Amino acid sequence: MVKISEGFEFRHPFSVHTFSGESVDFLVERKGGFTKSLTDMQVGQKADLTGPLGNGFKVQDVKAIFALGGGIGSAPLAVFEKTSLKTRYLVGARNVNSSPGYGLPPDRTYVVTEDGSLGEKGVVTDYFEKFYEQGEAVFACGPEAMLRKVVQICRDKKVENAFFCLEALMVCGIGACAGCTTSLLKNSKKVCSDGPVFKLEDLV
């Protein structure tokens, strides 16, 4: 959860993109007022960070990973490069300027753009079944429409291990305000404190 003092009262949630030593990197899409102010900050300016919060991807008993990212949802996938697991990626974005697959190994990353300006033309879910290999654990992060389709495909293909990192508006980040509930989850679970990573059986 990140807070900057210039005109913003609340914190905003970001996934860790990667890390090294004492450095933590975030992949930020310059879109709204907060991200524009954040990316305009100069070296030496300070932001207040609370974390790490919530849970992460579970890789125990996993031998191979097929990781899917839609748009800025590709941000947390690079952490798999910190493991020794065989990992392949399928990432999508609107166009070449949206930087799909940023920081991921090109030789193991399939790229899809909606306008076909980079990689295949279409969306991630168009190519999931084409590139997925039986036995791989599925890890996915992206917009709700994409995740709903991935959930459906995983159930149809009887994927044994599937995990989903959900996106949601958050204010507190610790489960106190209940502002991050979503219709994707069963039993009114909260994305921040119960997640943000959930098993297939946690989703409707």
C-alpha positions in Angstrom: 0.0 0.0 0.0 1.6 3.3 -1.2 0.8 6.8 0.0 2.2 10.0 -1.4 1.5 13.3 0.3 0.7 15.5 -2.7 -3.1 15.8 -2.6 -4.0 12.2 -1.9 -5.6 11.1 1.3 -5.6 7.3 0.9 -3.1 4.6 0.1 -3.2 2.7 -3.2 -2.4 -1.0 -3.7 0.4 -2.3 -5.9 1.8 -5.7 -6.5 5.6 -6.2 -6.1 7.0 -6.7 -9.6 10.4 -7.9 -8.5 13.1 -7.3 -5.9 16.8 -7.4 -5.4 18.7 -6.9 -2.1 17.1 -3.9 -0.5 15.4 -2.7 -3.7 11.7 -3.4 -4.5 10.3 -2.7 -7.9 6.7 -1.8 -8.9 5.3 -1.9 -12.4 3.0 1.1 -12.6 0.6 2.0 -15.4 0.4 5.7 -15.7 -3.4 6.1 -15.9 -5.2 8.0 -13.2 -4.2 11.0 -11.0 -2.4 9.0 -8.4 -0.2 7.0 -10.8 0.6 10.1 -12.8 1.7 11.9 -9.6 3.6 8.8 -8.4 5.5 8.5 -11.7 6.3 12.2 -11.8 8.2 11.9 -8.5 11.9 12.8 -8.6 14.8 11.0 -7.1 15.0 12.0 -3.4 11.2 12.5 -3.0 9.6 10.1 -0.5 6.5 7.9 -0.6 5.1 6.0 2.4 4.9 2.2 1.9 3.1 -0.3 4.1 3.7 -4.0 3.4 4.1 -6.6 2.5 0.4 -7.4 3.1 -1.8 -10.3 2.2 -0.6 -13.6 0.8 1.3 -14.7 -2.3 1.4 -17.3 -4.9 1.7 -20.9 -3.5 4.3 -22.9 -5.3 4.6 -25.9 -2.9 4.1 -29.2 -4.7 4.2 -27.3 -8.1 6.6 -28.6 -10.7 5.8 -26.3 -13.7 3.9 -23.1 -14.0 1.8 -21.5 -16.7 1.4 -17.8 -15.7 -1.2 -15.6 -17.3 -1.3 -11.8 -17.1 -3.8 -9.3 -18.6 -2.7 -5.7 -18.8 -1.0 -4.4 -15.7 -1.9 -7.8 -14.2 1.4 -9.1 -15.6 3.1 -7.1 -12.9 3.4 -9.8 -10.1 4.3 -12.6 -12.5 8.0 -11.8 -12.7 8.5 -13.1 -9.1 8.4 -16.6 -10.5 11.8 -15.9 -12.0 13.1 -15.9 -8.5 12.3 -19.6 -8.2 13.8 -22.6 -10.0 10.5 -23.8 -11.3 9.9 -24.2 -15.0 7.7 -21.2 -15.9 6.0 -20.1 -19.1 4.0 -16.9 -19.6 1.1 -15.7 -21.6 0.5 -12.0 -21.3 -1.8 -9.6 -23.1 -2.4 -5.9 -23.5 -4.2 -3.4 -25.6 -1.2 -2.6 -27.9 2.6 -2.6 -28.2 2.7 0.7 -26.1 1.2 -1.1 -23.1 4.4 -3.1 -22.6 3.0 -6.6 -22.2 5.5 -9.0 -20.7 7.7 -6.3 -19.3 10.6 -8.0 -17.4 9.7 -11.5 -18.5 12.0 -13.8 -20.4 11.2 -13.5 -24.2 12.0 -17.1 -24.9 9.3 -18.3 -22.5 6.7 -15.6 -23.0 3.8 -15.6 -25.4 2.5 -12.1 -26.1 -1.0 -11.1 -27.3 -2.2 -7.6 -28.1 -5.8 -6.7 -28.9 -4.8 -4.8 -32.1 -2.1 -7.3 -33.1 0.7 -4.7 -32.9 2.9 -7.1 -31.0 2.7 -10.9 -30.9 -0.6 -12.6 -31.6 -3.9 -10.7 -32.1 -6.6 -11.1 -29.5 -6.8 -11.5 -25.8 -5.2 -13.9 -23.4 -8.2 -16.2 -23.0 -8.2 -16.7 -26.8 -4.8 -18.5 -26.5 -4.9 -20.1 -23.1 -6.0 -23.6 -24.3 -3.7 -23.4 -27.3 -0.5 -22.9 -25.2 -1.3 -24.6 -21.9 0.4 -27.9 -21.3 -1.3 -30.6 -19.1 0.2 -30.8 -15.6 1.2 -27.1 -15.3 -0.1 -25.1 -12.4 -2.0 -22.0 -13.5 -1.3 -18.7 -12.0 -3.4 -15.7 -13.3 -3.7 -12.0 -12.7 -5.8 -9.5 -14.7 -9.1 -7.8 -15.1 -12.3 -9.5 -13.8 -13.6 -10.5 -17.3 -10.4 -12.3 -18.1 -10.3 -14.1 -14.7 -13.9 -15.3 -15.0 -13.0 -16.9 -18.4 -9.8 -18.5 -17.1 -11.7 -19.9 -14.1 -14.2 -21.5 -16.5 -11.5 -23.0 -18.7 -9.6 -24.4 -15.7 -12.7 -26.1 -14.5 -13.5 -27.5 -18.0 -9.9 -28.8 -18.3 -9.9 -30.0 -14.7 -6.7 -28.1 -13.9 -5.6 -29.4 -10.4 -3.6 -26.3 -9.3 -5.0 -22.9 -10.3 -4.4 -19.7 -8.4 -5.8 -16.2 -9.1 -4.4 -12.8 -7.9 -7.3 -10.4 -7.8 -7.4 -6.7 -8.4 -9.6 -4.5 -6.3 -9.9 -1.0 -4.9 -8.4 -0.9 -1.4 -8.2 1.7 1.3 -6.9 0.1 4.4 -5.2 -3.1 3.0 -5.7 -5.0 6.2 -9.4 -6.1 6.1 -10.8 -3.4 8.3 -12.9 -1.4 5.9 -14.3 -4.3 3.7 -14.0 -2.1 0.7 -12.3 -4.7 -1.5 -15.0 -7.4 -1.7 -15.8 -8.7 -5.2 -18.5 -10.8 -6.8 -15.7 -13.1 -8.0 -15.3 -14.5 -4.5 -17.4 -16.8 -2.4 -18.4 -16.1 1.2 -17.8 -12.3 1.1 -14.0 -12.8 1.4 -11.8 -9.7 1.2 -9.2 -9.3 -1.5 -6.7 -7.6 0.8 -6.7 -9.8 3.9 -7.9 -13.1 2.6 -5.9 -12.7 -0.6 -5.1 -11.2 -3.0 -4.2 -14.8 -4.2 -7.0 -17.3 -4.1 -7.5 -20.9 -5.1 -9.8 -22.0 -7.9 -12.4 -23.3 -5.4 -12.6 -19.9 -3.7 -14.0 -18.3 -6.8 -17.6 -18.5 -8.1 
